[in-house]
Amino acid sequence: MVGTLLRNTLVIGLAATGLLPTTTFAQSGYAAPGEIGLQAGVTPIMDSITAFHNGLLIWIISAITLFVLALMIYVMVRFNRRANPTPNRFSHNTLVEVVWVVVPILILLVIAAPSFAVLSDQMTVPDGERKYLGSDIFSWGEVEVPAPALTVKATGFQWYWGYEYVDQAVGFDSYMLDDAQLAALKPGEPRLLAVDNELIVPVDTTVRLQVTGDPGGVIHSFAVPSFGIKTDAVPGRLNETWFYARKTGIYYGQCSELCGKDHAFMPIAVRVVEKQAFDTWMKTLQQTGLDEATLTLASID
């Protein structure tokens, strides 16, 4: 048992320090085999999540893990049958019981303050005056987020996503590509994540995201790891979050709620493009439809 624990600890330690060549830290966009850690963030929200995880949470988790490992080794060495043939007979220790109640409470309090701030920033759409936590969990109000310039409504259906650009009064549905469609239409994109119609948004723009579920359907969850967003899509309820993508590219997510038989087959793909390309795409979408808009965007790229 001790050997297994030590071996696993060594593997994790080597991976974290980059000494295992097959292991890399996670990229942005989507996860690939052999990666560890959170996906690289491209939004302020994901920056704060990463800072909270790497700057505080991982150290607390590591300290607890090492303490428990050391305690287990000590108990196995000090109190095995050979070293301690006559066991002590007592039922409890008041000091120990007080410590193992008080210390976890203190740890949770240390974790709670920054975690509530990060959660609040995810769930509150900025109004142009409000400031978010920033990339350093110990610094408050460093970065001002401008008011939303685009509002998108994402609706979870059984089992696909529908997108509506609220102010522009246009929308479309997004379905996962099967293997044949992927090979024919979008070779090279990730399997089970590529879709026929990506959600198109401009770079360096605050996007208000409204999330709901089909009134006759079930609960879904809209999640894009590189954006640091995850919001339930509840039928009859409109939830909100926001993101500000600072880098162009395609960023994938998935429904994160066990919503039914095709839960694993309703991915999310958000394509971040330059503002001029978005304006051209949106104008074409409004005038001639989605197919022509897609071709226009392809020609711009």
Residue pairs with C-beta under 8 A, 6 or more apart in sequence:
1 76
2 72
2 73
2 76
5 69
5 72
9 69
11 20
14 20
14 23
15 23
15 36
16 36
18 24
22 34
23 34
23 35
23 36
24 34
24 35
24 36
25 35
25 36
25 37
25 40
26 32
26 35
26 36
26 37
26 38
26 39
26 40
27 35
27 39
27 40
28 39
28 40
28 41
28 42
28 226
28 247
28 249
28 251
29 39
29 226
29 249
29 250
29 251
29 252
30 39
30 190
30 193
30 251
30 252
31 39
31 225
38 46
38 49
38 50
38 53
38 225
39 46
39 225
39 226
40 226
41 47
41 49
41 50
41 226
41 227
41 228
42 226
42 227
42 245
42 246
42 247
42 249
42 251
42 272
43 226
43 227
43 228
43 229
43 243
43 244
43 245
43 246
44 121
44 132
44 134
44 135
44 143
44 145
44 244
45 118
45 121
45 122
45 132
45 227
45 228
45 229
45 242
45 243
45 244
46 225
46 226
46 227
46 228
47 134
47 135
47 228
48 117
48 118
48 121
48 132
48 133
48 134
48 135
48 137
48 228
49 118
49 228
50 135
50 228
51 135
51 136
51 137
52 114
52 115
52 118
52 137
55 136
55 137
55 138
56 110
56 111
56 114
56 137
57 111
60 107
60 110
60 111
64 107
77 83
78 84
79 87
114 133
114 137
114 138
117 133
117 137
117 140
118 133
118 137
121 132
121 133
122 228
122 229
122 230
122 241
123 231
123 240
123 241
124 130
125 148
125 208
125 240
125 241
125 242
126 132
126 145
126 146
126 147
126 148
126 206
126 242
127 147
128 145
128 146
128 147
129 144
130 144
130 145
131 140
131 141
131 142
131 143
131 144
131 145
132 141
132 143
132 145
133 139
133 140
133 141
133 142
134 140
134 141
134 142
134 143
135 142
135 143
136 142
145 206
145 242
145 244
146 206
147 206
148 206
148 207
148 208
148 242
149 202
149 205
149 206
149 207
150 165
150 167
150 201
150 202
150 205
150 206
150 207
150 208
151 165
151 166
151 167
151 207
151 208
151 210
152 163
152 164
152 165
152 166
152 199
152 201
152 207
152 208
152 209
152 210
153 163
153 164
153 166
153 171
153 209
153 210
153 211
153 212
154 161
154 162
154 163
154 199
154 209
154 210
154 211
154 212
154 222
154 233
155 161
155 162
155 163
155 164
155 211
155 212
155 213
155 214
155 233
156 211
156 212
156 213
156 214
156 217
156 219
156 220
156 221
156 222
156 233
156 255
156 259
156 266
157 173
157 214
157 217
158 214
158 217
158 218
158 259
158 260
158 262
159 255
159 259
159 260
159 261
159 262
159 263
159 265
159 266
160 173
160 174
160 175
160 176
160 266
161 173
161 174
161 199
161 222
161 266
161 268
162 171
162 172
162 173
162 174
163 171
163 172
163 173
163 174
163 197
163 199
164 170
164 171
165 171
165 282
166 210
168 282
168 285
168 286
170 282
170 285
170 286
172 197
172 290
173 197
174 195
174 196
174 197
174 198
174 199
174 268
174 269
175 195
175 196
175 197
176 192
176 193
176 194
176 195
176 265
176 266
176 267
177 185
177 186
177 189
177 194
177 195
177 196
179 191
181 196
182 189
182 191
182 194
185 196
186 194
189 250
190 252
192 264
192 265
192 267
193 252
193 254
193 267
193 269
194 267
194 269
195 267
195 268
195 269
197 290
197 294
198 250
198 269
198 270
198 271
199 268
199 269
199 270
199 271
200 271
200 273
200 278
200 281
200 282
200 297
201 207
201 245
201 270
201 271
201 272
201 273
201 278
202 272
202 273
202 274
202 275
202 277
202 278
202 279
203 245
203 246
203 247
203 248
203 272
203 273
203 274
203 275
204 244
204 245
204 246
204 275
205 244
205 245
205 275
206 242
206 243
206 244
207 242
207 243
207 244
207 245
208 240
208 242
209 222
209 229
209 231
209 240
209 241
209 242
209 243
210 238
210 239
210 240
211 222
211 231
211 232
211 233
211 238
211 239
211 240
211 241
212 233
212 234
212 235
212 236
212 237
212 238
212 239
213 219
213 220
213 233
213 234
213 235
213 236
213 237
214 235
215 235
215 236
216 235
217 235
218 235
218 259
218 260
219 232
219 233
219 234
219 235
219 257
219 259
220 232
220 233
220 255
220 257
220 259
220 266
221 230
221 231
221 232
221 233
221 255
221 256
221 257
221 259
222 229
222 230
222 231
222 232
222 233
222 253
222 255
222 256
222 268
223 229
223 230
223 231
223 253
223 254
223 255
223 256
223 268
224 230
224 243
224 251
224 252
224 253
224 268
224 270
225 253
226 251
227 243
227 245
227 251
227 253
227 270
228 243
229 241
229 242
229 243
230 256
231 239
231 240
231 241
232 239
232 257
233 239
233 257
245 251
245 270
245 272
247 272
248 272
248 273
248 274
249 271
249 272
250 269
250 270
250 271
250 272
251 269
251 270
251 271
251 272
252 267
252 268
252 269
252 270
253 267
253 268
253 269
253 270
254 264
254 266
254 267
254 268
255 263
255 266
255 267
255 268
257 263
259 266
273 281
273 297
273 300
273 301
277 297
277 300
277 301
280 296
280 297
280 300
281 293
281 296
281 297
281 300
282 293
284 292
284 293
284 296
285 292
285 293
